[in-house]
Amino acid sequence: MTPAAAPDARRAVEAIFRIESARLVSGLARMVRDVGLAEDLAQDALVRALEVWPRAGVPDRPGAWLMTTAKHQALDRLRRDQTLVRKEDQIARDTGARFAVSAAERAAAREHDLGDDLLTLLVTCCHPALGREAQVALVLRALGGLTTEEIARAHLVPVATVQQRIVRAKRTLRAAGAGFEVPARDELGPRVAAVLEVIYLIFNEGYSATAGEDLVRPDLCREAQRLARVLVTLVPEEPEAHGLLALLELQASRLGARTDAAGRPVLLPDQDRTRWDRLLVRRGLAALARAEALAGDPGPYLLQASIAACHARAQGPDDTDWARIAALYAALARRAPSPVVELNRAVALGMAFHPAAGLALVEALERDGELAGYHLLPSVRGDLLWRLGRLPEARAAFAHAATLTRNARERTLLEERAAACASAGQGE
């Protein structure tokens, strides 16, 4: 351990906590049998690290340090609440102490065990006692390591709304007596839709980070892919599980080409497709084929995977079947209506037919107002205006988008595109 400057130590704590938070919360939940308490203990450990690491230095094994600190706090809290006796078996099990378990109990545990603490935490947080919005918010906070601001942005709702959802979700789980439970496989059905949505949102935050200095967070993408792979083994007849896995594998195949050597974003038309991971492409297409074989009416994840497959199969930007992508987005808009889906459809229409077709849909979305404050709306508008040769308007749109994003890399790219519009206009 070597002392570090306070700002450097704080950045290190926050970065490490993002990486370790899911395992930290899931390990604590197994110990205390209470997801809400586990998340609180993890936050307490983070606060302690922010106090200690700036003066003592970042430990060699920061994840272990956080877990040890949180476990000590758990024991202290259990003693204060006079629940130590009731929790001894769980604590002893977690700390490796010897205890007696009947053969029947061991057999039942093997039968119901999902085999993964993180997936168990995910399924626990998707308890039927919670509404969908509460399920998603709680898991993104406890397992995804996302801040309330990031969750709010993903759902286009105020931060206070997300905070209330998380607090109420913890109270509801506690009132329902829902500990770190492992439901039988035949009880997974009612929770699958929520689990799929949460995995999807975790991946999206990794694929395009809401805030910070990096455009992508590959650790979140990999975790989401791993959870999706485990899930399809648990619900092998669920087409949307295979559809989600296909989508994540295909999207992840492009991660290495989305940024240059300096970490700057590279737009899809400019990406070096030799850097796309062909193994992930093959895995994604195979998962898509399984989903299609199982599905009747394709669901949202299967449709999105089909869109990703259009990009994966194209040899280059000019070979992309944008008309099919536009049709798939139209089908997705009917199946899962969303202004974000419509914005993506606007991009596809602009590519398949004419930029004016996409711009008309963007202007309708602006009038609707649901995407007010969403930086990709003026960004897409700017791109369509650029292609129409309306450079002063394009420059204003890109500049406005730059003020809305909280990701430093995206902001720089948008500012550069605004400057390019200005330079091109002067050269006319």
N, C-alpha and C positions, 0 to 999 in steps of 0.2 A: 504494500500500500504506500503510495506517495501522495503528499498533499497536492491539491490542485487549486487553481484560481477558482473563486466562487462561481463566475459565469460558466467556466468550462465544466466544473463539477455538476452544476445544475443541468447543463445540457446532457451530460453523461447519465445522470440519474433519470432524466426524462426519456432518453433513448433506450436505456436498459429496461426501464419499466415497461415501455411499449412492447419490447421483445418478450419479457418475462411475465407480464401480467396475467396472461391466460393460464399458464401453468401454475402461477402463484395462487390465483383464485381457485382453480380446480383442486389443487392440493389442499388448500385450506378448507374448501367446502367438504372434501372427504373427511377432514379431521373434525370439523365442528358441526357438520350436517346441517348447515344453514347457509344458503347462497348469499343472502343479504349481509350476514355477519362476515362471511369470507371476503366479500368485496370491500366492506368497511375496514377489515384488518389489513388488506392489501394496501389500501389508501393510507392507513396509519404507518405502515412500513415505508411507503414512499416519503411521507412527511419526515420520518426519522432519518431516512437517507439524505434528504435535503439539508437536515441539520448537521449530520455527522460527516458526510463525504467531503464537503468543501474544506474542512480543516484536517481530516484524517486521511483523505485520499480515497480514490475508488478502489474497493477491495479486488483481489485477484479473481474471486468467484462471486461477482455481484448478485447473481441470481440466488445462490445459496445464502448469501448474507441477508437478502430480503426475506427469504423463506424462514430462516432461523429467527429473525427479528419478529416476523409476523406470528410465528408459532409461540414465541415467548409472550407476546401481547395477547394471544388467544388464551393461553393458560391463565394469565393474570385476570383477564376478563371473566373467564369461567369461574375462577375462584371468587371474584367480586360478586358475581351473580349467584353464588352458592349452587352452581350446577356441576361442579367438578365430579362429584360421585356419579351423577347420571351420565356424564360424558366419558368416564374412565375407559370404557371398552373401546370407544372410537379413538381416543387419544393414544391408548396403548397400541392399538393396531397400527396407527400412523407412525408411531415412534419406534416400532419394532419390538415392543415388549411382548412377553409371552402371555397368552390368554387362551381360554378353552372355547372351542367352537365345535358344535355337533356336526356329524357327518351330513345330516340332512340340511343344515344351514350352509355347509360348504357346497353341497350339490346344487342347492337353490341359487347360491351366488354365481356358480359357474353357468347355470342355465340362463340367468338373466343378465349377466355381466356383458356390457357393451365392449369391454376390452380397452377402453380409452377414457381417461379421466376428463379430457377436454370435451369429447363427444357426450359423456355423461352429464357434464355441466351444461352443455348446450341443450340437451333434451330436458333436463331439470328446469331450466329457465323458460322452456316452452310449455310449462305446465298448463293444463286446460283451465285452471282457475284464473289465468291471466288472459286479457284480451290480446289480439295480435300486436297492436302498437306497443303495449307494455312488454310483451315477450321480446320483440325486436330490440327495443331500447335497452332492456336489462342485459341481454346477451351481448350487444355491441359494446356496452360499457364494461361488463365483467369479463367477457371472453375475448372480444375484439381489441380491447385496450383503447377504444376510441373515446375522445373527450365528448362532453355533452354538446359542445359547439359543432364538432364533426358530425355527430348523430343528427343534430338539428338541421344541418346543411343538407345531409343526405335525404332528409324527409321534407325539406322545405317548410319547416315549422320553427316557431320561436324557441330559443334555448330554454326559457322557463317551462315551456310545455314538456320538453324532454326531461328536465329535472323532476317535474311532478310525476311523470310516468314511471321513472326509475324508483323514486321514493315509494310510490303507491304499490309498485310491483313487489318490492321487498316486503312491505307490510302484508300484502295479500298472500305471498308464499308462506310467510311466518304464521299467519292466521290459519292457513289451510294445513299447517303441519307438514309442509313439503320440504323435506330435507334434501340431502344429496342423493336423490332416489334413482334407481335404475329400473325403469319399467320393463316388463316382458316385451319381447319383440312384437307380439300381436297387439300390444297397447301403443305401439309407436305411431300408428296411423293418424290419429287426431293431431299429432304434433309435427308431422312431416312437413306440412306446408310452411309452418313457422321456421322450422329448422332450415329448410331450403332458402327461405328469404334471408335469414341471418347469414348463412354462408355466402350467399350472393353479395350482400352488403359489405361483409368483411373483405371479400375479394376486390370489390369496387374501390374501397378506400385504399387498398394496396396498389391497385392499377393506376389510380389517379388521385394522389393524396390531396386532401382538402386544404391543408395548410402546411407550412414548413418550407425548408430549403430544397427538398427533394421532390421530383415529380412523381416517382413511384416508391412504394415500400414493398419490396419483393418478399419480405418475411411474412407479411399478411397474405399475400397472394399464395405463397406456398402452404401456409396453414389452412387456408380455405380449400385449396386443392386436395390437401390430405384429408380434411374432414369430409369432403364430397366423395372421395374414393372409399372411405370407410362407410359412409351412409349407403352407397349403392349396394354394398354387401349385406346391409341390414334390411333393405327394402328393394330386393332385386327386381320385383315386378312393377315398380313405380317408374313410369316413363319420364316424369319430370326430374327425378333424381339423376337419371342417366343424361337427360337434357342439360341439367345444370352442370354436371361433370364435363360434358362435351363443351359447353360454353366456356368454362374456366380453363380447360386445357388449351382450347383454340386461342383464347385471348392471351393466356400466359405465354404462348409460343412467340408472341411479338414483343415481349418485355425487353429483350436484349437489343432490339432495334428502335425502341421508343425514345432513347436518349443517346446523345453522342458521347465521346470520350470525356467531355467536360461536364456531363450531366444535363446538357441543354435538351429541351424537347425536340423530337424529330416528327413532323407530321406524317400521317399515313402515306400520302403520295410520294414522299421523299425518303421513305425508309428503305434500307438495304435489305431486300428480302432473303438474301443468302444468310442473314443473321437470324432469321426466324428459326425456331427450334422445330425441326422436322419430326422429331420423335413425339413431341407434344401435339403436333398437327395430326400425326397418325393416330395417337391415342384419342384425340378429340373427335376425329371423324369416325373412329370405331364406336365410341360412346354414342355419337349421334345416330349411327346405324341401329344400335340397340334400342335407343329411345324411339326411333321411327317404327321399329318392328313391334314395339309394345303399345304405341299410342294409337288412338282412334283420332279424335280431334286434338291437334297439337296444342300443348299448353305454352305459356309465356317463355319458359326456359328453353324448350325445344325450338320455338320460333327464333329466339335470339341466337341459339347455337347454329341454326340454319343460316342466319345472316353472317355470323362469324365464319362459317364454312365457305360462303361465297368469296370472302377475302382470302381465306387460306388456299382455295383452289386456283385463284387467279395467278397467272405468271407475273403480272405486273399491274400497275394502276389502270392502264388502258384496257386490260382484259377483264376487269371486274364487271360482273353482271349487275349493274346498278338498277336496272328495271326490276329484276327479281328482288333485289334488296328493298326497293320501294314497295313492292307488293307484299313482302314479308312484314314490313313495318306497318302497312295498312291492316294486315291480319292481326298483328300484335296490338294495334290500337283498338281493334274491335274486341279482342280477348281481354286485354288489360289496359283500359284507357288511362292515359297519363300525358301531361303536357311535355314531359321529357321525351316520351316515345314520339310525339308529334314533332318535336324539334329534330329528332334524328330522321324522321320521315322527310322533313324539309330538306335536310342535307341530301338524302337519297334522291328526292325529286329534282333538286338542282343539278345533281350529277347525271341522272338518267335522261332528263329532258332538257331543261333550260334553267339557268339561275333564277329567272323571273318566277318560275313555278315554285321554287323553294322559298323565294322572298315573300311571295303572297301568303304562304302558310306562316312564316316567321312574323309577319305583320299582324296576322290574326292572333297569334299567341301573345304579341305585345299588347294588343287591345284587350285580350282576356285578363291579363295581369297576374296570372298564377305564377309565372316565372320571373316576376319583378325581383331584382336583386341577384338573379342567377347569371353568373358571368358568361356562360356558354350561349345564352340567347343573343346578346350583342356580338359575341365572337362569331357565331354562325352568320348573323346579319352582315357583319363586316366582310366575311369571306365571299358571300354572295354578291355584295355590292362591288367588291374588288373585281370579281369576274365579269360584272356588268360594265366595268369601266367608270363607275361612279365613285371616284377616288376620294374626294373630300368627305362624302358621307361614310365611306368605308373607314377612313382614318378616324373619324369621330366615334364610330362604333367600336373599333379596336381599342381606342383610348378609354372609352367608357368601360369596356370589359376588363381592362387592366386595373381599373379602380375597384372592381367588384371581387376579384379573386384574392384569396389569402395564401395562395401558393406562389412562392417567390419565382420559381422557374416559369410558371405559366404567365406571371405578370411581365417578366422580362420579354418573353416571346410576343405577347400582345403589344407591348410597347414598341418592339422592333417592327412588327407588322404595321403599326400606325405610322412609324417613321418611314417605312418603305412606301406607304401610300403618299405621304407628303413628298418624298423624293421623286416618285414617279410622276406626280402631278406637276412638279416644277419642271420636269424634263419635257413636258408636252409642248 
